[in-house]
Amino acid sequence: MVIVESPAKARTIEKFLGKDYKVKSSMGHIRDLAKEDLGIDIKNNFNPRYIVPEDKKKTVAELKEEVKKAKTVWLASDEDREGEAIAWHLCEELKLDKKTTKRIVFHEITKDAILYAIDHFRGINYDLVNAQQARRILDRLVGFEISPILWRKLKPSLSAGRVQSVAVRLIVDREREIINSRALPHFVLQRFLMYLIKTRSCIS
């Protein structure tokens, strides 16, 4: 069974792979942060709390049924942080067995590209997953809280959440500077000079 993001992709890929493969679509993300308390446990290391939205419950139920029949599940969402997060959410929500679940990516919808991807599978890239989670959490903490202020004070429809990627980069760069910094001994030259001046005056 192959799971992609788009229904259009699913139909095309199923034609390429033939009757031995079932190709289904997740219709994008199947989980999102809960709306209550922004979906983030701020007091517990900012842990996110995910739910399946009402409009995705049918899709998830259908995928769960299909997964039961599959010998191997190929997660074929896009090769960016959103796509990687979708693959991870599928693993978590569908309770996929890691031994029979494979992550594949391709950059063109052709038979050769898809068969090549199936032969060159990999695991989920958790660096990308965590990057997406950090972006989404910041979007909730910054965008959801500050955007209404922008609407009232500046202009409707402005989003403070648009800067979350830049904010993450600034935080990461600063944190790396702190980690890589070394404490070095230093001396206050002014006090030393004052001491020398006073000493010479006393001697004179």
JOWOQUI-V963263 format. One record per residue. N is the residue number from 0. SS is DSSP state (hx for helix, st for strand, lp for the rest). PHI is phi in degrees with one decimal (NA if undefined). OMEGA is omega as a letter, one per 20 degrees, with the letter a starting at -180 (none if undefined). Layout:
# JOWOQUI-V963263
<<N SS PHI OMEGA> <N SS PHI OMEGA>>
This chain:
# JOWOQUI-V963263
<<0 lp NA r> <1 st -112.7 r> <2 st -114.9 r> <3 st -115.3 a> <4 lp -83.1 a> <5 lp -103.9 r> <6 hx -61.5 r> <7 hx -63.0 r> <8 hx -62.0 a> <9 hx -59.2 a> <10 hx -65.2 a> <11 hx -67.6 a> <12 hx -66.5 r> <13 hx -62.6 r> <14 hx -65.1 a> <15 hx -68.5 a> <16 hx -84.3 r> <17 lp 86.4 a> <18 lp -70.6 a> <19 lp -75.5 a> <20 lp -118.4 r> <21 lp -109.8 a> <22 st -115.3 a> <23 st -124.0 r> <24 st -111.8 r> <25 lp -87.4 a> <26 lp 58.5 a> <27 lp 84.8 a> <28 lp -69.5 r> <29 lp -104.1 r> <30 lp -134.6 r> <31 st -149.1 r> <32 st -64.1 r> <33 lp -63.0 a> <34 lp -81.9 a> <35 hx -68.2 r> <36 hx 54.7 r> <37 hx 65.6 a> <38 hx 74.1 a> <39 st -131.8 r> <40 st -87.4 a> <41 lp -62.6 a> <42 lp -76.2 a> <43 lp -114.7 r> <44 lp 60.2 r> <45 lp 57.7 a> <46 st -66.1 r> <47 st -79.1 r> <48 lp -119.8 a> <49 st -98.6 r> <50 st -135.4 r> <51 lp -91.3 r> <52 lp -59.9 a> <53 hx -56.2 a> <54 hx -76.3 r> <55 hx -110.9 a> <56 hx -63.8 r> <57 hx -65.4 r> <58 hx -60.4 a> <59 hx -63.3 r> <60 hx -62.0 r> <61 hx -65.5 r> <62 hx -64.5 r> <63 hx -61.0 r> <64 hx -67.2 a> <65 hx -67.8 a> <66 hx -61.4 r> <67 hx -60.6 a> <68 hx -90.6 a> <69 lp -89.6 r> <70 lp -80.1 r> <71 lp -136.9 r> <72 st -114.5 r> <73 st -107.5 r> <74 st -90.9 a> <75 lp -119.3 r> <76 lp -73.9 a> <77 lp -61.3 a> <78 lp -94.9 r> <79 lp -139.9 a> <80 hx -66.2 r> <81 hx -68.7 r> <82 hx -63.1 r> <83 hx -65.8 r> <84 hx -65.1 r> <85 hx -60.7 r> <86 hx -60.1 r> <87 hx -65.7 r> <88 hx -62.7 r> <89 hx -62.3 r> <90 hx -57.3 a> <91 hx -70.2 a> <92 hx -74.4 a> <93 lp -86.4 a> <94 lp 52.4 a> <95 lp -74.6 r> <96 lp -78.0 a> <97 hx -60.2 a> <98 hx -69.5 a> <99 hx -116.0 r> <100 st -117.8 a> <101 st -131.4 r> <102 st -98.2 r> <103 lp -129.2 r> <104 lp -138.7 r> <105 lp -147.5 a> <106 lp -111.4 r> <107 lp -150.5 a> <108 lp -91.9 r> <109 lp -130.3 a> <110 hx -60.7 a> <111 hx -61.6 a> <112 hx -64.7 a> <113 hx -71.3 r> <114 hx -65.5 r> <115 hx -62.5 r> <116 hx -62.0 r> <117 hx -63.6 r> <118 hx -77.1 a> <119 lp -124.5 a> <120 lp -74.3 r> <121 st -147.2 r> <122 lp -91.4 r> <123 lp -74.4 r> <124 lp -86.8 a> <125 hx -73.9 r> <126 hx -64.7 r> <127 hx -68.1 r> <128 hx -60.4 a> <129 hx -66.7 r> <130 hx -63.2 r> <131 hx -67.2 r> <132 hx -64.2 r> <133 hx -62.7 r> <134 hx -61.7 a> <135 hx -67.9 r> <136 hx -65.6 r> <137 hx -63.1 r> <138 hx -60.0 r> <139 hx -69.8 a> <140 hx -69.0 a> <141 hx -94.5 a> <142 hx -61.0 a> <143 hx -68.4 a> <144 hx -88.5 a> <145 hx -93.9 a> <146 hx -53.8 r> <147 hx -58.6 r> <148 hx -67.5 r> <149 hx -62.6 a> <150 hx -61.5 a> <151 hx -76.2 a> <152 hx -92.3 a> <153 lp -115.5 a> <154 lp -160.9 r> <155 lp -61.4 r> <156 lp 76.8 r> <157 lp -69.8 a> <158 lp -123.4 r> <159 hx -72.9 r> <160 hx -68.8 a> <161 hx -65.5 a> <162 hx -99.5 a> <163 hx -62.9 a> <164 hx -65.9 r> <165 hx -64.4 r> <166 hx -62.5 r> <167 hx -60.6 a> <168 hx -61.3 r> <169 hx -62.5 r> <170 hx -64.3 a> <171 hx -63.6 r> <172 hx -60.0 a> <173 hx -66.8 r> <174 hx -63.9 r> <175 hx -65.4 r> <176 hx -61.2 r> <177 hx -64.7 a> <178 hx -63.3 a> <179 hx -85.6 a> <180 lp -73.2 r> <181 lp -122.0 r> <182 lp -74.3 a> <183 lp -121.3 r> <184 lp -66.7 r> <185 lp -141.1 a> <186 lp -125.8 r> <187 lp -89.0 a> <188 hx -66.4 a> <189 hx -59.8 a> <190 hx -64.9 a> <191 hx -65.3 r> <192 hx -64.7 r> <193 hx -61.7 r> <194 hx -62.8 r> <195 hx -63.6 r> <196 hx -62.7 r> <197 hx -63.4 a> <198 hx -62.8 r> <199 hx -64.0 r> <200 hx -63.8 a> <201 hx -65.5 a> <202 hx -67.0 r> <203 lp -64.5 none>>
